[in-house]
């Protein structure tokens, strides 16, 4: 009987704490996401480090093909 009462009380306490903390967590998450989109200087240090890592990577180079390489020929594979 005591165990059931303890579980019921802890579930009620958990429910009310969740109702109090969930809106706060959503606002925090929304602010972080908006900071990423707008480049807000009030970003967290973790977010700044992630963007710095992304920028420090070597840039992607497109292949440069000269005009005198030839023309593209479409082909089909024929099994013999």
Number of C-alpha atoms within 10 A of each C-alpha: 5 7 8 9 10 11 11 12 12 11 12 12 12 12 11 10 11 13 11 11 10 11 11 12 12 11 11 12 12 12 15 16 14 13 16 16 9 8 11 12 9 10 15 12 8 9 14 15 11 11 11 11 10 11 10 9 8 7 8 6 6 6 6 6 8 7 7 6 7 8 7 6 5 5 6 5 5 5 4 3
